[in-house]
Amino acid sequence: MATDNLIAKLYQSSKTILTIKDIALIWEETNTANLFSKIKYYAKQGSLIRLTRGIFAKSKEYDVKELATSVYTPSYISFETVLREAGIIFQHHEAIFVAGPYPITKKIDGHAIIFRKLKDSVLYNALGIKNEKNYSIATPERAFLDTIYLSPKFYFDNLRAINWEKCFELVKMYDNKQLIKRLAGYKKYAQ
């Protein structure tokens, strides 16, 4: 394949963030040495922007949420990020909050990404998670449950935006009796 077509193939993808696996699939490159040398060449040329180890952007106009969920798999946007966008909390956080397999804070290209660990049975469960653009994001109800699961005394500014029926359906996946009691307490408080 002509090398000019390689970058064109990347730009045909709707993704703004590409992992090494993504690039290998798009370029149909199975030889690891060839793949790495091509990536290195295009990164030096400026056609690919290296953000962190194994993660690249096609341009500086990339989606930060897409970047956040590309660092670890599986992961999805949740917690304060979703709650603020849904109007459930009013505090503004510059960081992107992500449910993932490890509790860690990463600073990538000036963006703070805070990962909070959820147990595998919750993290791998797709209930209450929607795929938006090129990343996964929790519904407000799932983000609310994730938050009270890890932070029992979290303060919420506006609980009227919560669909309590959905919460009581989703809470079963956590397999946690204390969480069910906590949820009932928040519902009572909201009314």
FIKOLZA-1660 file (N, C-alpha, C; in steps of 0.1 Angstrom, whole numbers, plus 5000, padded with zeros to 4 digits):
% residues 191
   i   px   py   pz ch aa at
   1 5009 4988 5000  A  M  N
   1 5000 5000 5000  A  M CA
   1 5009 5012 5000  A  M  C
   2 5006 5022 4992  A  A  N
   2 5013 5034 4991  A  A CA
   2 5012 5042 5005  A  A  C
   3 5023 5048 5009  A  T  N
   3 5023 5054 5022  A  T CA
   3 5014 5066 5023  A  T  C
   4 5011 5073 5011  A  D  N
   4 5002 5084 5011  A  D CA
   4 4988 5080 5015  A  D  C
   5 4984 5068 5012  A  N  N
   5 4971 5063 5015  A  N CA
   5 4969 5060 5030  A  N  C
   6 4980 5058 5037  A  L  N
   6 4979 5054 5051  A  L CA
   6 4973 5065 5059  A  L  C
   7 4978 5077 5058  A  I  N
   7 4972 5088 5065  A  I CA
   7 4958 5091 5061  A  I  C
   8 4955 5090 5048  A  A  N
   8 4942 5092 5043  A  A CA
   8 4932 5081 5049  A  A  C
   9 4937 5069 5051  A  K  N
   9 4929 5059 5057  A  K CA
   9 4925 5062 5071  A  K  C
  10 4935 5068 5079  A  L  N
  10 4932 5072 5092  A  L CA
  10 4922 5083 5093  A  L  C
  11 4923 5092 5083  A  Y  N
  11 4913 5104 5083  A  Y CA
  11 4899 5100 5079  A  Y  C
  12 4898 5088 5073  A  Q  N
  12 4884 5083 5069  A  Q CA
  12 4877 5078 5082  A  Q  C
  13 4884 5075 5092  A  S  N
  13 4878 5070 5105  A  S CA
  13 4872 5083 5112  A  S  C
  14 4861 5081 5119  A  S  N
  14 4855 5092 5126  A  S CA
  14 4862 5094 5139  A  S  C
  15 4871 5085 5143  A  K  N
  15 4878 5087 5156  A  K CA
  15 4888 5099 5155  A  K  C
  16 4889 5106 5167  A  T  N
  16 4898 5117 5168  A  T CA
  16 4911 5112 5175  A  T  C
  17 4909 5101 5183  A  I  N
  17 4920 5095 5190  A  I CA
  17 4922 5081 5185  A  I  C
  18 4934 5077 5183  A  L  N
  18 4937 5064 5178  A  L CA
  18 4948 5057 5187  A  L  C
  19 4945 5045 5191  A  T  N
  19 4955 5037 5198  A  T CA
  19 4963 5029 5187  A  T  C
  20 4973 5023 5192  A  I  N
  20 4981 5015 5183  A  I CA
  20 4973 5004 5176  A  I  C
  21 4964 4998 5184  A  K  N
  21 4955 4987 5179  A  K CA
  21 4946 4993 5168  A  K  C
  22 4940 5005 5170  A  D  N
  22 4932 5011 5160  A  D CA
  22 4939 5013 5147  A  D  C
  23 4952 5018 5148  A  I  N
  23 4960 5021 5137  A  I CA
  23 4963 5008 5129  A  I  C
  24 4966 4998 5137  A  A  N
  24 4969 4985 5131  A  A CA
  24 4957 4979 5123  A  A  C
  25 4946 4981 5129  A  L  N
  25 4933 4976 5122  A  L CA
  25 4930 4984 5109  A  L  C
  26 4932 4997 5110  A  I  N
  26 4928 5006 5099  A  I CA
  26 4938 5004 5088  A  I  C
  27 4951 5002 5091  A  W  N
  27 4962 5000 5081  A  W CA
  27 4963 4986 5077  A  W  C
  28 4956 4977 5084  A  E  N
  28 4957 4962 5081  A  E CA
  28 4971 4958 5082  A  E  C
  29 4978 4962 5092  A  E  N
  29 4992 4959 5094  A  E CA
  29 4994 4949 5105  A  E  C
  30 4999 4937 5102  A  T  N
  30 5001 4927 5112  A  T CA
  30 5015 4926 5117  A  T  C
  31 5024 4931 5109  A  N  N
  31 5038 4931 5114  A  N CA
  31 5041 4943 5123  A  N  C
  32 5044 4939 5136  A  T  N
  32 5046 4949 5146  A  T CA
  32 5057 4959 5143  A  T  C
  33 5068 4954 5139  A  A  N
  33 5080 4962 5136  A  A CA
  33 5076 4973 5125  A  A  C
  34 5069 4968 5114  A  N  N
  34 5065 4977 5104  A  N CA
  34 5055 4988 5109  A  N  C
  35 5046 4983 5117  A  L  N
  35 5036 4992 5123  A  L CA
  35 5043 5003 5131  A  L  C
  36 5052 4999 5140  A  F  N
  36 5059 5009 5148  A  F CA
  36 5067 5019 5140  A  F  C
  37 5074 5014 5130  A  S  N
  37 5082 5023 5122  A  S CA
  37 5074 5033 5114  A  S  C
  38 5062 5028 5109  A  K  N
  38 5053 5037 5102  A  K CA
  38 5047 5048 5111  A  K  C
  39 5043 5043 5123  A  I  N
  39 5038 5053 5133  A  I CA
  39 5048 5063 5137  A  I  C
  40 5061 5058 5139  A  K  N
  40 5072 5067 5143  A  K CA
  40 5074 5078 5132  A  K  C
  41 5074 5073 5119  A  Y  N
  41 5076 5082 5108  A  Y CA
  41 5066 5093 5107  A  Y  C
  42 5053 5089 5108  A  Y  N
  42 5042 5098 5107  A  Y CA
  42 5041 5108 5119  A  Y  C
  43 5045 5103 5131  A  A  N
  43 5046 5112 5142  A  A CA
  43 5057 5122 5141  A  A  C
  44 5068 5118 5135  A  K  N
  44 5079 5127 5133  A  K CA
  44 5075 5138 5122  A  K  C
  45 5068 5133 5113  A  Q  N
  45 5063 5142 5102  A  Q CA
  45 5052 5152 5106  A  Q  C
  46 5046 5148 5118  A  G  N
  46 5035 5157 5123  A  G CA
  46 5021 5153 5118  A  G  C
  47 5020 5142 5111  A  S  N
  47 5007 5137 5106  A  S CA
  47 4999 5130 5117  A  S  C
  48 5007 5125 5127  A  L  N
  48 5001 5119 5139  A  L CA
  48 5007 5127 5151  A  L  C
  49 4999 5130 5161  A  I  N
  49 5003 5136 5173  A  I CA
  49 5003 5126 5185  A  I  C
  50 5015 5123 5190  A  R  N
  50 5016 5114 5201  A  R CA
  50 5012 5121 5214  A  R  C
  51 5002 5116 5220  A  L  N
  51 4997 5122 5233  A  L CA
  51 5003 5115 5245  A  L  C
  52 5004 5102 5245  A  T  N
  52 5010 5094 5255  A  T CA
  52 5013 5081 5249  A  T  C
  53 5019 5072 5257  A  R  N
  53 5024 5060 5252  A  R CA
  53 5012 5052 5245  A  R  C
  54 5013 5049 5232  A  G  N
  54 5003 5041 5225  A  G CA
  54 4991 5048 5221  A  G  C
  55 4990 5061 5223  A  I  N
  55 4978 5069 5220  A  I CA
  55 4981 5081 5212  A  I  C
  56 4975 5083 5200  A  F  N
  56 4978 5094 5191  A  F CA
  56 4965 5101 5187  A  F  C
  57 4967 5114 5183  A  A  N
  57 4956 5122 5178  A  A CA
  57 4959 5125 5163  A  A  C
  58 4948 5126 5156  A  K  N
  58 4950 5130 5142  A  K CA
  58 4953 5145 5140  A  K  C
  59 4948 5153 5150  A  S  N
  59 4950 5168 5150  A  S CA
  59 4949 5172 5164  A  S  C
  60 4951 5185 5167  A  K  N
  60 4950 5191 5180  A  K CA
  60 4935 5193 5184  A  K  C
  61 4926 5192 5174  A  E  N
  61 4912 5193 5177  A  E CA
  61 4906 5179 5179  A  E  C
  62 4910 5173 5190  A  Y  N
  62 4905 5159 5193  A  Y CA
  62 4895 5160 5205  A  Y  C
  63 4887 5150 5207  A  D  N
  63 4877 5149 5217  A  D CA
  63 4884 5144 5230  A  D  C
  64 4884 5152 5241  A  V  N
  64 4891 5149 5253  A  V CA
  64 4884 5137 5260  A  V  C
  65 4871 5136 5259  A  K  N
  65 4864 5124 5264  A  K CA
  65 4868 5111 5257  A  K  C
  66 4870 5112 5244  A  E  N
  66 4875 5101 5236  A  E CA
  66 4889 5097 5241  A  E  C
  67 4897 5107 5244  A  L  N
  67 4911 5104 5249  A  L CA
  67 4910 5097 5262  A  L  C
  68 4901 5102 5271  A  A  N
  68 4900 5096 5285  A  A CA
  68 4896 5082 5284  A  A  C
  69 4887 5078 5275  A  T  N
  69 4883 5064 5275  A  T CA
  69 4892 5055 5266  A  T  C
  70 4903 5061 5260  A  S  N
  70 4912 5053 5252  A  S CA
  70 4924 5049 5261  A  S  C
  71 4926 5055 5272  A  V  N
  71 4937 5051 5281  A  V CA
  71 4937 5037 5286  A  V  C
  72 4925 5033 5291  A  Y  N
  72 4923 5020 5296  A  Y CA
  72 4910 5014 5291  A  Y  C
  73 4910 5001 5289  A  T  N
  73 4898 4994 5284  A  T CA
  73 4895 4983 5294  A  T  C
  74 4883 4981 5299  A  P  N
  74 4871 4990 5296  A  P CA
  74 4871 5002 5304  A  P  C
  75 4865 5013 5300  A  S  N
  75 4863 5025 5307  A  S CA
  75 4852 5033 5301  A  S  C
  76 4846 5041 5309  A  Y  N
  76 4835 5050 5305  A  Y CA
  76 4835 5063 5313  A  Y  C
  77 4830 5074 5307  A  I  N
  77 4829 5087 5314  A  I CA
  77 4818 5085 5324  A  I  C
  78 4820 5090 5336  A  S  N
  78 4810 5089 5347  A  S CA
  78 4813 5099 5358  A  S  C
  79 4808 5097 5370  A  F  N
  79 4810 5105 5382  A  F CA
  79 4807 5120 5379  A  F  C
  80 4815 5129 5384  A  E  N
  80 4812 5143 5384  A  E CA
  80 4811 5149 5370  A  E  C
  81 4817 5143 5360  A  T  N
  81 4816 5148 5346  A  T CA
  81 4802 5146 5341  A  T  C
  82 4796 5135 5343  A  V  N
  82 4782 5133 5338  A  V CA
  82 4772 5140 5347  A  V  C
  83 4775 5140 5360  A  L  N
  83 4766 5146 5370  A  L CA
  83 4765 5161 5367  A  L  C
  84 4776 5168 5364  A  R  N
  84 4776 5182 5361  A  R CA
  84 4769 5185 5348  A  R  C
  85 4771 5177 5338  A  E  N
  85 4765 5179 5325  A  E CA
  85 4749 5177 5326  A  E  C
  86 4745 5169 5336  A  A  N
  86 4731 5166 5338  A  A CA
  86 4724 5176 5347  A  A  C
  87 4732 5185 5353  A  G  N
  87 4727 5195 5363  A  G CA
  87 4724 5189 5376  A  G  C
  88 4730 5178 5380  A  I  N
  88 4728 5172 5393  A  I CA
  88 4738 5178 5403  A  I  C
  89 4749 5181 5399  A  I  N
  89 4759 5189 5407  A  I CA
  89 4762 5202 5400  A  I  C
  90 4766 5212 5407  A  F  N
  90 4769 5225 5401  A  F CA
  90 4784 5228 5401  A  F  C
  91 4792 5221 5409  A  Q  N
  91 4806 5224 5409  A  Q CA
  91 4812 5220 5396  A  Q  C
  92 4821 5230 5391  A  H  N
  92 4828 5227 5379  A  H CA
  92 4841 5221 5382  A  H  C
  93 4844 5210 5375  A  H  N
  93 4857 5204 5376  A  H CA
  93 4864 5204 5362  A  H  C
  94 4876 5208 5361  A  E  N
  94 4883 5207 5349  A  E CA
  94 4886 5193 5344  A  E  C
  95 4888 5184 5354  A  A  N
  95 4892 5170 5351  A  A CA
  95 4880 5163 5345  A  A  C
  96 4884 5152 5338  A  I  N
  96 4874 5143 5333  A  I CA
  96 4874 5131 5342  A  I  C
  97 4862 5127 5347  A  F  N
  97 4861 5116 5356  A  F CA
  97 4857 5103 5349  A  F  C
  98 4864 5092 5351  A  V  N
  98 4862 5080 5343  A  V CA
  98 4862 5068 5352  A  V  C
  99 4853 5059 5349  A  A  N
  99 4852 5046 5356  A  A CA
  99 4861 5037 5349  A  A  C
 100 4871 5031 5356  A  G  N
 100 4880 5022 5349  A  G CA
 100 4886 5011 5358  A  G  C
 101 4895 5004 5353  A  P  N
 101 4900 4992 5360  A  P CA
 101 4911 4996 5371  A  P  C
 102 4916 5008 5371  A  Y  N
 102 4926 5012 5380  A  Y CA
 102 4923 5026 5386  A  Y  C
 103 4926 5029 5399  A  P  N
 103 4924 5042 5405  A  P CA
 103 4937 5050 5403  A  P  C
 104 4937 5059 5393  A  I  N
 104 4949 5067 5390  A  I CA
 104 4945 5080 5384  A  I  C
 105 4953 5090 5385  A  T  N
 105 4951 5103 5379  A  T CA
 105 4962 5105 5368  A  T  C
 106 4958 5108 5356  A  K  N
 106 4968 5110 5345  A  K CA
 106 4966 5124 5340  A  K  C
 107 4978 5130 5336  A  K  N
 107 4978 5143 5330  A  K CA
 107 4983 5141 5316  A  K  C
 108 4975 5143 5306  A  I  N
 108 4978 5141 5292  A  I CA
 108 4975 5153 5284  A  I  C
 109 4986 5159 5278  A  D  N
 109 4984 5171 5269  A  D CA
 109 4976 5182 5277  A  D  C
 110 4979 5184 5290  A  G  N
 110 4973 5194 5297  A  G CA
 110 4959 5191 5303  A  G  C
 111 4954 5179 5300  A  H  N
 111 4941 5175 5305  A  H CA
 111 4943 5165 5317  A  H  C
 112 4936 5168 5328  A  A  N
 112 4936 5159 5339  A  A CA
 112 4925 5148 5338  A  A  C
 113 4928 5136 5339  A  I  N
 113 4918 5125 5338  A  I CA
 113 4919 5117 5350  A  I  C
 114 4908 5116 5358  A  I  N
 114 4908 5109 5370  A  I CA
 114 4900 5096 5369  A  I  C
 115 4907 5085 5371  A  F  N
 115 4901 5072 5370  A  F CA
 115 4898 5067 5383  A  F  C
 116 4886 5062 5385  A  R  N
 116 4881 5056 5397  A  R CA
 116 4878 5041 5394  A  R  C
 117 4883 5032 5403  A  K  N
 117 4882 5018 5401  A  K CA
 117 4868 5013 5406  A  K  C
 118 4861 5006 5397  A  L  N
 118 4849 4999 5400  A  L CA
 118 4852 4984 5399  A  L  C
 119 4845 4976 5407  A  K  N
 119 4847 4961 5406  A  K CA
 119 4843 4957 5392  A  K  C
 120 4850 4946 5387  A  D  N
 120 4848 4941 5374  A  D CA
 120 4833 4938 5370  A  D  C
 121 4825 4933 5379  A  S  N
 121 4811 4929 5376  A  S CA
 121 4803 4942 5373  A  S  C
 122 4807 4954 5378  A  V  N
 122 4801 4966 5375  A  V CA
 122 4807 4972 5363  A  V  C
 123 4820 4973 5362  A  L  N
 123 4827 4979 5351  A  L CA
 123 4823 4973 5338  A  L  C
 124 4822 4960 5338  A  Y  N
 124 4819 4952 5325  A  Y CA
 124 4804 4952 5322  A  Y  C
 125 4796 4957 5331  A  N  N
 125 4781 4957 5328  A  N CA
 125 4777 4969 5320  A  N  C
 126 4771 4967 5309  A  A  N
 126 4768 4978 5300  A  A CA
 126 4754 4985 5303  A  A  C
 127 4747 4980 5313  A  L  N
 127 4735 4987 5317  A  L CA
 127 4737 5001 5321  A  L  C
 128 4730 5010 5316  A  G  N
 128 4731 5024 5319  A  G CA
 128 4743 5031 5313  A  G  C
 129 4749 5025 5303  A  I  N
 129 4760 5031 5296  A  I CA
 129 4756 5032 5281  A  I  C
 130 4758 5044 5275  A  K  N
 130 4755 5046 5261  A  K CA
 130 4768 5049 5254  A  K  C
 131 4768 5046 5241  A  N  N
 131 4779 5049 5232  A  N CA
 131 4776 5062 5225  A  N  C
 132 4785 5072 5227  A  E  N
 132 4783 5085 5222  A  E CA
 132 4795 5088 5214  A  E  C
 133 4793 5092 5201  A  K  N
 133 4804 5095 5192  A  K CA
 133 4814 5083 5193  A  K  C
 134 4826 5085 5198  A  N  N
 134 4836 5074 5198  A  N CA
 134 4840 5070 5213  A  N  C
 135 4831 5072 5222  A  Y  N
 135 4834 5068 5236  A  Y CA
 135 4821 5064 5243  A  Y  C
 136 4823 5057 5254  A  S  N
 136 4812 5053 5263  A  S CA
 136 4810 5063 5274  A  S  C
 137 4797 5065 5277  A  I  N
 137 4794 5075 5288  A  I CA
 137 4782 5070 5296  A  I  C
 138 4782 5071 5309  A  A  N
 138 4772 5067 5318  A  A CA
 138 4760 5076 5317  A  A  C
 139 4748 5070 5318  A  T  N
 139 4736 5079 5319  A  T CA
 139 4737 5086 5333  A  T  C
 140 4729 5097 5335  A  P  N
 140 4730 5103 5348  A  P CA
 140 4727 5094 5360  A  P  C
 141 4717 5084 5358  A  E  N
 141 4714 5075 5369  A  E CA
 141 4726 5066 5372  A  E  C
 142 4733 5061 5361  A  R  N
 142 4744 5052 5364  A  R CA
 142 4755 5060 5370  A  R  C
 143 4758 5072 5366  A  A  N
 143 4768 5080 5372  A  A CA
 143 4765 5083 5387  A  A  C
 144 4752 5086 5389  A  F  N
 144 4748 5088 5403  A  F CA
 144 4751 5076 5412  A  F  C
 145 4747 5064 5407  A  L  N
 145 4750 5052 5414  A  L CA
 145 4765 5049 5416  A  L  C
 146 4772 5051 5405  A  D  N
 146 4787 5049 5406  A  D CA
 146 4792 5058 5417  A  D  C
 147 4787 5070 5418  A  T  N
 147 4792 5080 5428  A  T CA
 147 4789 5076 5442  A  T  C
 148 4776 5073 5444  A  I  N
 148 4773 5069 5458  A  I CA
 148 4778 5056 5462  A  I  C
 149 4781 5047 5453  A  Y  N
 149 4788 5035 5455  A  Y CA
 149 4802 5037 5461  A  Y  C
 150 4809 5046 5455  A  L  N
 150 4823 5049 5460  A  L CA
 150 4824 5060 5471  A  L  C
 151 4814 5069 5470  A  S  N
 151 4814 5080 5480  A  S CA
 151 4800 5081 5487  A  S  C
 152 4798 5074 5498  A  P  N
 152 4785 5073 5504  A  P CA
 152 4779 5086 5509  A  P  C
 153 4787 5096 5512  A  K  N
 153 4782 5108 5517  A  K CA
 153 4783 5120 5507  A  K  C
 154 4783 5117 5494  A  F  N
 154 4785 5127 5484  A  F CA
 154 4773 5137 5484  A  F  C
 155 4776 5150 5482  A  Y  N
 155 4766 5160 5482  A  Y CA
 155 4762 5163 5468  A  Y  C
 156 4749 5163 5465  A  F  N
 156 4743 5166 5452  A  F CA
 156 4735 5178 5453  A  F  C
 157 4735 5187 5444  A  D  N
 157 4728 5200 5444  A  D CA
 157 4714 5199 5439  A  D  C
 158 4711 5190 5430  A  N  N
 158 4698 5189 5424  A  N CA
 158 4694 5175 5420  A  N  C
 159 4687 5168 5429  A  L  N
 159 4683 5154 5427  A  L CA
 159 4670 5153 5419  A  L  C
 160 4664 5164 5415  A  R  N
 160 4651 5163 5407  A  R CA
 160 4654 5157 5393  A  R  C
 161 4666 5158 5388  A  A  N
 161 4669 5153 5375  A  A CA
 161 4671 5138 5374  A  A  C
 162 4671 5132 5386  A  I  N
 162 4673 5117 5386  A  I CA
 162 4660 5110 5384  A  I  C
 163 4661 5099 5375  A  N  N
 163 4649 5090 5373  A  N CA
 163 4651 5079 5383  A  N  C
 164 4643 5079 5394  A  W  N
 164 4645 5070 5405  A  W CA
 164 4642 5055 5401  A  W  C
 165 4632 5054 5392  A  E  N
 165 4628 5040 5387  A  E CA
 165 4640 5034 5380  A  E  C
 166 4647 5041 5372  A  K  N
 166 4659 5036 5365  A  K CA
 166 4670 5032 5375  A  K  C
 167 4672 5041 5385  A  C  N
 167 4682 5039 5396  A  C CA
 167 4679 5025 5403  A  C  C
 168 4666 5023 5406  A  F  N
 168 4663 5011 5414  A  F CA
 168 4664 4998 5405  A  F  C
 169 4664 5000 5392  A  E  N
 169 4666 4989 5382  A  E CA
 169 4681 4986 5382  A  E  C
 170 4689 4997 5380  A  L  N
 170 4704 4996 5379  A  L CA
 170 4711 4992 5391  A  L  C
 171 4706 4995 5403  A  V  N
 171 4713 4993 5415  A  V CA
 171 4716 4978 5418  A  V  C
 172 4708 4969 5412  A  K  N
 172 4709 4955 5414  A  K CA
 172 4723 4950 5409  A  K  C
 173 4728 4956 5399  A  M  N
 173 4741 4951 5393  A  M CA
 173 4753 4953 5403  A  M  C
 174 4751 4962 5413  A  Y  N
 174 4762 4964 5422  A  Y CA
 174 4763 4953 5433  A  Y  C
 175 4752 4946 5435  A  D  N
 175 4751 4935 5444  A  D CA
 175 4756 4940 5458  A  D  C
 176 4749 4951 5463  A  N  N
 176 4754 4957 5475  A  N CA
 176 4742 4963 5483  A  N  C
 177 4738 4956 5494  A  K  N
 177 4727 4960 5502  A  K CA
 177 4728 4974 5508  A  K  C
 178 4740 4978 5511  A  Q  N
 178 4742 4992 5517  A  Q CA
 178 4739 5002 5506  A  Q  C
 179 4742 4999 5494  A  L  N
 179 4740 5009 5483  A  L CA
 179 4725 5010 5481  A  L  C
 180 4717 5000 5482  A  I  N
 180 4703 5000 5480  A  I CA
 180 4697 5009 5491  A  I  C
 181 4702 5008 5504  A  K  N
 181 4697 5016 5515  A  K CA
 181 4701 5031 5512  A  K  C
 182 4713 5033 5508  A  R  N
 182 4718 5046 5505  A  R CA
 182 4709 5053 5494  A  R  C
 183 4706 5045 5484  A  L  N
 183 4697 5050 5473  A  L CA
 183 4684 5054 5478  A  L  C
 184 4678 5046 5486  A  A  N
 184 4665 5049 5492  A  A CA
 184 4665 5061 5500  A  A  C
 185 4676 5063 5508  A  G  N
 185 4678 5075 5516  A  G CA
 185 4679 5088 5507  A  G  C
 186 4686 5087 5496  A  Y  N
 186 4687 5099 5487  A  Y CA
 186 4674 5102 5481  A  Y  C
 187 4666 5091 5477  A  K  N
 187 4653 5093 5471  A  K CA
 187 4644 5100 5481  A  K  C
 188 4644 5096 5494  A  K  N
 188 4636 5102 5504  A  K CA
 188 4639 5117 5506  A  K  C
 189 4652 5119 5506  A  Y  N
 189 4657 5133 5508  A  Y CA
 189 4653 5142 5496  A  Y  C
 190 4653 5136 5484  A  A  N
 190 4649 5144 5472  A  A CA
 190 4635 5148 5471  A  A  C
 191 4626 5141 5479  A  Q  N
 191 4612 5144 5478  A  Q CA
 191 4607 5154 5488  A  Q  C
% end
